[in-house]
Amino acid sequence: MGRPVMIEAAINGNALRELNPNIPYSPEEIAGDAIATCRAGAALIHFHVRDPQTGRWVQDVPYYSEVYRRTRAVCVPLLWPTFPFDGTPAERFSHFVELAKDPATKPDPRCRRHGFGKPRNLQSRGQENSRRELRLSEQL
């Protein structure tokens, strides 16, 4: 038997509908893709919430909350939302803190991504900043 693996699906990254008309924008579309990829075998879903009309990345807690609730009503993958690259760790993770107040929308902070097998965040933001981010995520 082979070694166990965990499949991650990054369902709506940087692409816009101009390049791919199937990119999910609304919380309902994002949750639909999260459910489909979970059913296909993904254990970790990484996603960005977007303005449903424009596709612009936003950090709106109600959009995140809807994605979590819709997805978890059907399946239970690890859900890892995005966070902004600018600002202090407290600012960057403020939506995590709000979402963590409700067990139904609490993020799965232990699945922090460092990017493609390399500790990219440690290099690009510095070790101390990454340590602060991890400490903050442990409080959730």
N, C-alpha and C positions, 0 to 999 in steps of 0.2 A: 504494500500500500504506500502511496506517495505521502509526502509531507503536507500537512494541512495548510491551506492558504486562506487569506481574507481578501475578498474582492471589494474594491472601492469604486463607486460610480460618482464621478464629478459631472453632474447632470446639466449644468447651464453656464459654466465659466464665462469666458470673455466674448464668446460669439454672440452676434445679434441676428435677428430674423432676416436681415438683408442677406446674410450669408447662408443661413439655414432656417427655413420657415418653421422648423419643428422645435426651436429653442423655447422652453417654457418661461413665461413671464409672470403670469398671475399665480397667487398661492395655490389655487386649484390645479393649475397645469403643473406646477413644480411638485406638488404632492402626488399627482397622477404619475409623473415620471419616477418619483422616488418609490412609489408602490410597485410600478412595473419593473424597475431594476432590482428591487428587493425580491420580488417573485422570481426573477431570473437568476438570483443567486448572490447579489451584492449584499454584503453585511454592513458596509459603511457608505453612507450617502453624504456627499459634500455638495452644498448648494449655495446660491446667492439669491436673496430676495430682490425683486425688481419692481419698479413702477409698472403696473400691469399694462399701461397705455404706451409708455415710451421704451421700456426695457432697461432704463437707467438703474444702476445699482442703488439701493436704498438700505437703510438700517432700521426699518420700521418694525417695531415689536409686534403690532397686530398682524402684519404679513407673516413674520416668522411663526407666530403663535398658530396661525391658521394652517401653515404647512405642517407643523408638528402634530396638531390635533388630527388633521385629515390622514396623515401618514400613519400615525400610531393607532388610529381606529381600525386599520386594516392589517398592518404588519409592524414589526418592531426592530428595524435596523438601527444601528448607531447613526445618529444624525449630527452632522458637523456643519454648522452654518459658517459663513465667511465673516470677516471683520475688517474694518478699514485699516489701511497701512499707515495712515497719519494719525497723530495725536498721542496722548499718554496711554499707557495700558488701561487705566481706569476709563478713559474716553472710548478706547477701541473696543473694550469688552462690556460697555454699559448695557447693551442689549442682552448679553448673556446673563447679567445680574437680574435684569427684569424678568427674563424668561425663566430663570431658576426659581422664582418665587412660587411658581405653580408646578407641581409634579408632572402634570400633563404636557408641559412645554419645556421642561428642564433639558438643557443641552447635555450632550455626552462629552464633557471636557477632556476625558482621558484619551480621546482619539485625536489629539492635537496633531496636525500635519506639519511636517517639516519640508515636504516637497521632494518628490522623485528620488527617495532614498538618500539624499544628502541633507545635512543639517543646514539648509539654505538660510533659514531665519536666524540661526545663530551667527552666521557670517554676515548677513546683510544688515541686521539691526544691532548686533553686538550681544555678547553673552549676558550682560546684566539686564538688558531690556527683555530678552527671552526668559530669564529667570523670573522677572517681575510678572510677565504674562502667565507663566506657569503657576506662580504663587496665587495670583488672582483667580485663575481657573480652578484651583484646588479649593477655594472658598465657596464655590457654587454648590 
